[in-house]
Amino acid sequence: MRFIIIGGGGFGIELYTYISCDIQSGKLPNHCTIGVLDDSAGCELMTRFPKANYLGRVQEFVSAEGDQALIAIGSVAGRRKIFKVAQERKIPLGTYIHPSAWVAPNTTLGQGVIICPNCVVSACAEIADN
């Protein structure tokens, strides 16, 4: 599976770091981070991690088999807008759960959910898409 991070700002940097570390440590076997979608090739993530692969704008991206996008945008309105674009462009959204998080086995997670380090998702919780 190939992770694509949508959003090259602060949350994108955090998510890129989490996933890169998980891949390097073997916690995400058969996964790789293939790049970043952002309106600007000069986004903060690309500035801080020049080896990251800039893939262009989400509005122009064509996904391939095995791609799973993660929306790394902190603004609720911004996430909602990009979620809609991803659906229109048929970009599959993945789910990422950091290895240090605890998620109850009877939790329901929608598509595009990101659970960050040290989070606790309690019994019977329901987290909707995006």
C-alpha positions as CSV (number, residue, x, y, z in Angstrom):
1,M,0.0,0.0,0.0
2,R,1.2,3.5,-0.8
3,F,0.3,6.4,1.4
4,I,-0.3,9.8,-0.2
5,I,-0.4,12.7,2.2
6,I,-2.7,15.5,1.2
7,G,-1.6,18.7,2.8
8,G,2.0,20.0,3.1
9,G,1.6,22.2,6.2
10,G,2.1,21.4,9.9
11,F,-0.1,18.4,10.2
12,G,1.3,17.0,6.9
13,I,4.8,17.2,8.4
14,E,3.6,15.4,11.6
15,L,1.9,12.6,9.6
16,Y,4.8,12.3,7.2
17,T,7.1,11.8,10.2
18,Y,4.9,9.3,11.9
19,I,4.5,7.2,8.8
20,S,8.1,7.4,7.7
21,C,9.3,6.3,11.2
22,D,6.7,3.4,11.2
23,I,7.8,2.2,7.8
24,Q,11.6,2.4,8.7
25,S,11.0,0.5,12.0
26,G,9.0,-2.2,10.3
27,K,5.7,-1.4,12.0
28,L,4.1,-0.9,8.6
29,P,5.3,-3.8,6.5
30,N,4.3,-3.6,2.9
31,H,3.7,0.1,3.1
32,C,5.5,3.1,1.7
33,T,5.0,6.9,1.5
34,I,4.9,7.9,-2.1
35,G,4.4,11.6,-1.8
36,V,2.6,14.7,-1.0
37,L,-0.3,16.5,-2.7
38,D,-0.5,20.3,-2.1
39,D,-1.3,23.4,-4.0
40,S,2.4,24.4,-3.8
41,A,5.6,22.5,-4.5
42,G,7.2,24.9,-2.1
43,C,4.9,23.9,0.8
44,E,6.5,23.5,4.3
45,L,6.6,19.7,4.1
46,M,8.7,19.8,0.9
47,T,10.9,22.5,2.4
48,R,11.7,20.5,5.5
49,F,11.8,17.1,3.7
50,P,13.2,17.7,0.2
51,K,13.4,14.0,-0.5
52,A,9.7,13.7,-0.2
53,N,8.0,13.2,-3.5
54,Y,5.8,16.1,-4.6
55,L,2.9,14.7,-6.6
56,G,1.1,18.0,-7.5
57,R,-2.3,19.3,-6.7
58,V,-5.1,17.1,-5.4
59,Q,-7.4,18.5,-8.1
60,E,-5.1,17.0,-10.8
61,F,-4.0,13.8,-9.2
62,V,-4.9,10.4,-10.7
63,S,-4.5,7.6,-8.2
64,A,-3.1,4.1,-9.0
65,E,-4.0,0.8,-7.5
66,G,-2.7,0.5,-4.0
67,D,-2.8,4.2,-3.3
68,Q,-4.4,5.4,0.0
69,A,-4.6,9.1,0.7
70,L,-4.6,10.6,4.2
71,I,-5.9,14.2,4.5
72,A,-3.5,16.1,6.7
73,I,-5.3,19.4,7.0
74,G,-6.1,20.8,10.4
75,S,-9.0,23.1,9.4
76,V,-12.4,21.3,9.5
77,A,-13.6,23.3,6.5
78,G,-10.4,22.6,4.5
79,R,-10.6,18.9,5.3
80,R,-14.3,18.8,4.2
81,K,-13.4,20.6,0.9
82,I,-10.5,18.2,0.1
83,F,-12.6,15.1,1.2
84,K,-15.2,16.1,-1.4
85,V,-12.5,16.6,-4.1
86,A,-11.0,13.2,-3.2
87,Q,-14.3,11.5,-3.6
88,E,-15.0,13.3,-6.9
89,R,-11.5,12.3,-8.2
90,K,-12.0,8.7,-6.8
91,I,-8.9,9.0,-4.7
92,P,-9.2,6.2,-2.1
93,L,-8.8,7.4,1.5
94,G,-6.9,5.3,4.0
95,T,-7.0,5.0,7.7
96,Y,-3.8,5.5,9.8
97,I,-3.6,4.4,13.5
98,H,-0.3,5.2,15.2
99,P,1.2,2.1,16.9
100,S,1.2,3.9,20.3
101,A,-2.6,4.6,20.1
102,W,-5.1,2.3,21.8
103,V,-8.3,1.6,19.9
104,A,-11.0,-0.5,21.4
105,P,-11.8,-3.6,19.4
106,N,-15.5,-2.6,19.1
107,T,-14.8,0.8,17.7
108,T,-16.1,1.8,14.3
109,L,-13.8,3.9,12.1
110,G,-14.9,5.6,8.9
111,Q,-12.6,6.1,5.9
112,G,-9.9,8.7,6.1
113,V,-9.6,8.6,9.9
114,I,-6.2,9.4,11.4
115,I,-5.4,8.3,15.0
116,C,-2.3,10.1,16.3
117,P,0.3,8.9,18.9
118,N,-0.9,8.1,22.4
119,C,-4.6,8.5,21.6
120,V,-7.2,6.4,23.3
121,V,-10.4,5.6,21.4
122,S,-12.8,4.1,24.0
123,A,-15.2,1.2,23.7
124,C,-18.1,1.5,21.2
125,A,-16.8,4.8,19.8
126,E,-17.9,5.7,16.3
127,I,-15.7,8.0,14.3
128,A,-17.3,9.0,11.0
129,D,-15.5,9.4,7.6
130,N,-12.8,12.1,7.4
